[in-house]
Amino acid sequence: MNVPYEWQVGWRYTRSGRAGRRNGFISFISGVSMLGIALGVAALIIVLSVMNGFQKEVRDRMLSVISHVELFDANGQALEDWQATAALARRNPLVQGAAPYVAAQALLSRGDAVRGAVIRGIDPAREAEVTPLAAQRQELFQQLLPGEWRIVLGSELARQLGVRPGDVITLYAPGGTVTPAGMVPRLKTFTVAGTFDSGHYEYDSTLALIHLEDAARFFRTGGATGVQLRLSDVHQAPAVASQLAATMPVGLAVRDWTRTNRNWYEAVQLEKRMMFIILTLIVAVAAFNLVSTLVMTVTDKRADIAILRTLGASPRSIMGIFIVQGAASGIIGTAAGVAMGLAVAFNIDVLVPALERALGVAFLPGSIYLISRMPSEPLAADIVPVVLISLVLAFVATLYPSWRASRVNPAEALRYE
């Protein structure tokens, strides 16, 4: 196979510069440019991997308590037949589990302590199909028996109320009962069956679980107000929600977990996009250092360019030589950056503890952050765009110096040789 001479000469220029003060300096600048590209690409991969790890960690803790998709009456009324709704939803191949629920807001009190809470009525026998927490704590959830008026609290909510398993608390409904004496609050005492700790502060401090029948009786809904669904792929929740919305009866609303936690989800996505843009600028600065390297190379190789032109090389071929040289530097820098970034991303659980021991500090204090270890999840969906952007920037940086090289006049270049 005959390799075009433009590739051969361009690759030779990339490897040249070992001898001579001027050529050595050009080689040093070229090495710095490649190192800059490598560090920029590595930083981008590491930061995105860590952000993916944090997002996955928080998302998994969140989805251990809530379902992937919810089907509920748009007017807040009880469903006529939640089992028929669940059966209709199960026609989607991604739906793995379904369970009924009643959701409402209320006040919980114990002595002088009063806290607002989200009350969710569940069927303990079916809840394990949709939430990992129920599957892991089956013994606790089996204590929620209809008519026993028992409640399971988030660990932080229980701490704020100062209650333990076996204590009695009072639940106040949002509305009241009209009597001759006026409006009387509707309340009921519950026995604390236990607590759960999902690792997500928002749910641990606001969520309380009771039996589905007790919730329907207390809030006077007449039955389940919605159906929770578990999917085989959490990332497909928005798409599945759209598909279900098109097939469900009129008046039935569909909401996936990204809409339930819309503020958090959008904040994470915005932060990730901004970090990608900011770190891409670092790669861009390093890539455009190739401009100065190639300009110096063109100046140094004017005689070589002139000789090639007199031997019949076209301006396009001369331009191709220096594009190959710059592109080769970009490819080497990008490849080194990917290797470096993946090496750190896949071993960050080892490197961070080592740095913490060496510096004597904790980067993620457990008392402040949700997690105490640095997570990392490199994704091809992030790495491929990083590689492509780096290569494109390196290629764009070669265009102007290569064009300058193609404009060299052979007669002027050889006048003083």
N, C-alpha and C positions, 0 to 999 in steps of 0.2 A: 504494500500500500504506500503510495507516494504522498508524503506530508507536504502541504504547500510551504514554500520557502518563507512566506510571511510568518508562519507559525514557528518555524525553526529559528529565524533571526530574532523574532520577538521573545521567544523563550531564552535564547542565548543572552539577550540584553538583560532579561530578568535575573539571570544567574551571574552576570558579569559584575565587574566593579571590585574585584578582590585585590587588584594591584593598582598602585598609583594613588597619590593623595586625593586628586579630584574624583576619580572613579570610586575610591573608597568612601568618600563623603557622600556621593550619590547613593551608593549601596546602603550606607547607614540611614539616610533619609527614607529610602525605600523600605528598609526593615522597620523603621519607626511607624511608617504608614500602615504596613501590614499588622504590626503589633496593636496599633490603635483600632483598626477594624476588628481584630480578634477580641480585644478587651470590650469593645462596644457590643459586639454580638454576644459575647459571654455574659455580660451584665444584663442584657435584655432577656436572654433565656433564663438566667437565674431568677431575676425579679419576677418575671411572668410565671415561672414555675412555683415560686413561693406564694404568689398571690392566688394561683390555682389551688395550692394546698390549703391555704387559709379558707378560701371559698368552699372547698369540698368539706373541710372539717366542720365549719359552721353549718353548712347545708345539711350534712348528715345528722348533726345533733338536732337541727330544726325538724327534719323529716322523720326523726325517731318519735316525734310527738304528734305531728300533723300528717294528713294524707297528701297524696300527690294532686288529686283532683276532687272537687266537691260539687255535688249536684244538689240544688236546693230550690224551694219555691221562691220566686221573685218577690212575693208579697209577705214572706215570712210565715206562711201557713203550713200546716202539716201536710205531708204528701198523702194522697189517697191510697196508694199502694207502693210502698218503698221497694218491695221485692220485685215488682214488675219493672220499676225504674232501674234497679240493679241488674236485672236480667237483660234489659235493653242495652245497658252500658257494657255488659260483659260480651256483647257481640264484637266489640273492638278487640282484636287479638292482643293488644298491649295491656289490657286490663286483667290483673291477676287476682284482685280481691276487692270485696265490697262490704260495707257495714253501715247501718243506720246511725243517725246521731240527732241530738237536739242541742242547739247552741243558743245561749242567752248570756246576758250580763246581769250581775247581781252584786250585793254587798255581803261580805262575810264579817262576822263580829265575834269577838271573844273578850268579854270584860270591856275594857276601855279601848281595845284595839279594833279598828274597823278598816277593812281593805276592800277595794273594788276587785272583782274577779270575773274571768270568763268561765262560765259553767258549761260543761259539755256532758250531755247525757249519752252514754254509750251502752252497747250490748257487749258485755265482757266476753261472751262466747265467740263473737264475730270480730271484735276489735283487733285481735291478733292478726287478722288477715290484712289489715291496712296500716298498722303502726308497729314498728319493731319494739317500742317500749312495752306495749301490751303483750307481745310475744315473749319478752324477756322476764316480765313480772306477772306471769299468769297467776301465781298463788295470791298476790296482792289484789289483782283485779277480780278474782273469783269471790272475794269477800263482798263485792258490790251485788247484793241480792235485792230483788224487787220487794219493796215494802219495808226493808230494814233501815232505810234512810241513812246510808253510810256514804262517806265522801273520801276521796283521795286527793291530797293537796300537793302542789309543787313544793319542793323543799324550802325554797326561799319564802314562799307565801306562808308556809307553816311557821317558819322562824319569825316572820314579821308579826304573826298573830300570837306567837308564843304557845303553840299547841303541839301535842304529841299524840301518837296513836292511842286511841281510847278516850281522848278528850271530846267534849261536846262543844260545837260551835253553832251559831245561828245564821241562817241564810235568809236574806231579805230580797223579795222579788221587786222588780222595777215599779210595778203598779201596786195598787192596793185594793181593798174591798170596801165598797160603800155600805155603811150601816146607818141606822138612825142617829148615831152619835157622830157621824162624819166619816171621813176616809181613814180606814184602819190599815196599816201596813200588813202585807201578806208575808208571813215568815214561817220558818220551819227549822227545828233543831236537827242537826246531823251529828253522827258519831264519826270521828276521824278514824278511818280504817288503816291509813298509812300515808306515806309520802313517796314521791318519785323525784329523781334527780336526772334531768336530761342533759345537763351541761350547758343549756342555753338559758341565760338569765331571764329573758323576756317571758318564756313559758314557765320557768320554775317559780316566777314571782307573781304570775297572774292566772294560771290555769288550775281549775279544780274539776274533778271527774266524779260523776254520780251515775247511778243506773238509769238506763233509757226510760223505763216506766216511771221511776220516781221523778225524773225531769219533766216528762210529759204531764204528770199529775200536778206537780208544783207550779210549773209555768203555764199550765192549762192550754197546751198545744193540741192535745188530742192524739198525739202520735209523733213519729219521727218527722223532723222538719227538713232532713236532707240525707244524702247518701255519700259516704266517703269511698274513694277509689284508690287502689294501689296499682302502680304500673310497673312493667318489667324494666322500663328505661325512664329514669327520672327526667332526663334531658328532653324527652318527647312530650312532656306534660302540656306545654302550650299548644302543640300541634294536635294532641289527642283532645284537649279541651275544645278546640275549634271544631274538630270532627263531631264530637258529641253534641255541641251546641246546634249543629245543623240537623241532627237526627232526633233530638229530644222534643217532647210535646211543647206547645206554646205555654209560656208562663213558668217554665223551668229554667233557672239560671245555672250557668256552669262557670266555675272559677278554679284555676290551677294554682299551685303553690307560689309561682312567681308573681301572681297578682295578689295573693293573700299577704305576701311579704314584699310588696312592690317597692317600698322605700329602700329596704335593705338591698334588694336585688338590683335595682337601678343604680344605687350608689356604688355598689361593687363593680358593675359593668362600666360606669363612668370613670371610676378610679383606674380601672385596668386600661381603658382606652387612653387616658391621659398619660399614664406611665409609659405606655407603648410609644406614644408620640414623643414624649420627652427623651426617652432613651434612644429612639430612632435618630434624633438630632445628634446624639453623640456618635452614632455610627456614620451619619452624614458628614460630620466634621472630619472624622478619621478617613473616610473615603475620599473626600476632596483634598486631603493632603497629597493624594496621588497626583493632583494637578501640578504641584510644585516639583514633585519628583520627576514627572515626565517632561516638564518644561526644561529642567536642568539636563535631563538625558538627551533631549532633542538638541540643546545647545552643544553638549559634549560630542554628539554623534553627527554633527553637521557634515564633516568630511565623509563619513561612512554613507550618509544619505546621498551626498553628491555623487559618490562613486556608483552607488546602486542606480541612481537616475541615469548616469551616463552609460551604464550597462543595459538600460532598457526598462528599468522598473517604472511603473506608472505611479502618479500621485496617489492613486487609490491603494496600491500595494504598500507604499510607504506609510500611508495612514493605517493600513491593516497591521503593519508590524508593531506600531506603538499601541494600538488598541489591544493586541495580543499581550504585550508587555504589561499594560495596566490591568487588563482583565485577569491575567495570571496572578498578579499581586492581590487583587480582590478575592479571587478564588482561594488562594492560600490563606489569607487572613480570615476569610469567612469560615473555611474548614477548621482552622485552628480554634476560632471562637466557638464554633458548635461543639467541638470535642471538649474544650475547656468548660463551657457552660453546662453540658450534660454531665461531665464528670463531677462538678460541684453539686448540681441539682439532684443527682441520684445518691449523693453521699452527704447531703446537708445535715442529715440526722446524726452523722458522726462528726462532721467538721464543727458544727455549732457548739455541741457540748465540750469539744476539745478547746475551742476558743474561750468558752465560759470558764473552764478550769484554768486556762493559762492566764486570763485577765482577772479572774476572781470576781466576775460580775454575772448576773443572770439577765439575759436578753429578754426573756419572757417570764416575768414573775407570775406565779400562779395566782397570787392574790389580786392581780390587776387584770390579766388577760383571761380569756375563756380557756386557753390551752397553754401548756407549759413547755411544749416542744415546737421546734420550727418545722412545719410541714412543707412538703414539696411535691408537685405533680406535673412533670413535664408533659406537654401535650403536643402532638404533631400539628394540631390546628394553630398553635402559636409559633412553633419552630419553623415550619415551612414558610410562612410570610416573612419572618425575620431573615431567613436565608435569601429569599427572593429580593427583598428590599435592599439588603446589603450588596448583592451582586449587581442589581440595577444601578444603585448609586455609584459603585465602582466603575461600571461601564460608562455611565454618563460623565464621570470625572475624566475619562480618557479622551473624550471627543475633541475638546479644544486643543490640548497639546498635540494630538495626532493630526488634527487639521493644520496646525502650525508646521509640523514636520513635512506634510505633503506640499507646503508652499515654499520650501527651501529652494533657492535658485542654485543649481550646480556650479555655474560659472563663478558666482560670488563666493560660494563656500570654498572652492578650490583655489581662489586667487592667491591666498597667502600660504598655501600648503606646499 
